[in-house]
Amino acid sequence: QVQLVESGGGLVQAGGSLRLSCAASGRTFSSYAMGWFRQSPGKEREFVAAISWSGGRIYYKDSVKGRFTISNNNAKNTVYLQMNSLKPEDTAVYYCAADRGVQAMVAGTVTYWGQGTQVTVSS
């Protein structure tokens, strides 16, 4: 059974930083892209960032460019999201995602989802 387990969420003041982690288990994720989506109350889930398995292709939502950094450690089947200069509008449940295609993921096609971790940014 495939599992994506997120960690690292929490409460932080505006301007602060958090680092999310997502550990994948249950199958071999070789060649799988991984990424992050988020969902705020009353809004649809939206793409945040994605990285190809090789790390050679990385994509970000425009509003997080320059503030968020996605990276992966394939030996650990883990993907990270370093979030700096956080804003109250970044408050959401953040979901880890995995799919064979990084561009498909950017378009919203995801095969596997994590359970989500809450990120709250206070003003």
Secondary structure as UniProt FT lines:
FT   STRAND          3..7
FT   STRAND          10..13
FT   TURN            14..15
FT   STRAND          18..25
FT   TURN            30..31
FT   STRAND          33..39
FT   TURN            41..42
FT   STRAND          46..51
FT   TURN            53..54
FT   STRAND          58..60
FT   HELIX           62..64
FT   TURN            65..67
FT   STRAND          68..73
FT   HELIX           74..76
FT   STRAND          78..83
FT   HELIX           88..90
FT   STRAND          92..99
FT   HELIX           102..106
FT   TURN            107..108
FT   STRAND          112..113
FT   STRAND          117..122
//
